[in-house]
């Protein structure tokens, strides 16, 4: 009984200590691939905007269309941003206010980029991306079980039992060593990228130099959307990935021809995305340069191994099929670029994310209702498995 009392007392003390640091609690939504989206306000504008929480971004940004809509004055600069699909110079909105709940952060510099592709992929307006410029100021405790983020001011933070620390390199972007095992077992540095709705991405250069993947694996071609636009990649699996003490098996892996060396190879091999990170309740403590991982209710959830070769986008409140890969299940089923997707498996919601989830069923017959040139067609699609 005495030991039990001591445990409770410690828990209450820890809770009170963290409460003294707590600045705000905000809800978030989880998009495809585990991407986190939360609401915030820019400047003195009362309109609530949608932002992606992205540890893979060194800054904080606004969508160009949002800037036009809100009549935000911008200043051209010589600053260049680099993404998976290219690089370009950006304008800035300098010394702005950023409000999350009741927490107001002053003097933030926002660069401006076109996020229309992200809006069409998720089916909801993406107004910006929040990275290091904001994340480095506070402690962010992200609970995927409750879908809430607690924001704390820097200080002595007490972590819950049952998790573990990792100590990546903190240099605007987070770089962590993981262990990969397929044909060979290797240690690799990867970016921890909460804005990437995938599990693992490795560059072709890294794959070639380390001979890591079994030759018998036959990657499929897929289309990925990200900063700067679209990029074709190959998709396969890696037999095992170890992050700290945690091991994941048969991890879906994108293979990327990094022509502009966005990933800074050979320093890093690629990135670890939020389809891995979402399996933890995770505390990003930039001021203390540490991250705390505690497995959550999704830790043992299976990966998505289905492959259709089909991309869905929301354009003008219609879900459109596009970027269909040659010889893919989607092409073989007869789906064409420009087809309007009316329903998937008796779901007629028009929700692009709901349709994407329903298509994650490898080796099953999925019924799709489409509108093609004002004709209604019923198509059977059989996604294959990459595993």
PyMOL commands that set and color helices and strands:
alter all, ss='L'
color gray80, all
select helices_A, chain A and resi 2-21+32-34+64-69+116-122+132-135+204-210+274-277+329-333+352-358
alter helices_A, ss='H'
color red, helices_A
select strands_A, chain A and resi 22-31+35-42+49-53+60-63+75-83+86-100+103-113+128-130+139-143+148-152+164-166+169-170+174-181+185-193+200-203+220-226+229-243+246-256+270-273+280-285+290-295+306-307+311-315+318-322+340-344+365-372+375-382+384-385
alter strands_A, ss='S'
color yellow, strands_A
deselect
rebuild
show_as cartoon
